[in-house]
Amino acid sequence: IASLQSLLIGGIEFDTPYAVTSGPVAPAGSRFELFPSQQAVMLAQYTQKIPFLVYFDSSVRGLNPGAPVEFRGITVGTVTSVQLEFDPATSRIRIPVTIEIEPQRIIPNLAAIGVERGKAMAELVANKGLRAQLQTGNLLTGELFVDLVLVPDAPKAELITTGPIPEIPSVPATLDQLQASATAILNKIAKL
């Protein structure tokens, strides 16, 4: 920023991203993309996105497109859509949630692995118990996010690749499990 006046009317800050090594000086007349914020600059480096589908049986109130997808507290993607699906043949209602995993956030870079990334996700689902679970991100607003968790004692499952988007199995949210347990206990007490 050249001066206080520039600061007040809006200046432009130049910086070299952390992961970029120094290179030659840009020639005169070069064009640079401007970003509205430092966060937008950071998000722009994740150019590859792999879509996955997750079906949830419980309420998804508070889960919106743009919500984070996390693994052990680290954002690895985002929710892109939340819909309602009704099958008239079986009268079954399901909630498909589409997420995008950004492989460049994961080291070693899964984007460089190419075709192996599908095998890596299938391996995590089948042998490590990777499941998607809804978690509360903010208790005051009720916002939810998708948490990818490793459930060692999860029933056997596989990454479903028969549809256009691979499907990751889900497990009930911790709160849903507690509510189910409390309901079962209350029912036993009521029977007594």
Buried (B, 14 or more C-beta within 10 A) or exposed (E): EEEEEEEEEEEEEEEEEEEEEEEEEEEEEEEEEEEEEEEEBEEEEBEBBBBBBBBBEBEBEBBEEEBBBBBEEEEBBBBBEBEEEEEEEEEEEEBBBBBBBBBBBBEEEBBEBEEEBBEEBBEBBEEEBBBBBBBBBEEEEEBBBBBBBEBEEBEEBEBBEEEEBBBBBBBBBBEBEEEEEEEEEEEEEEEE
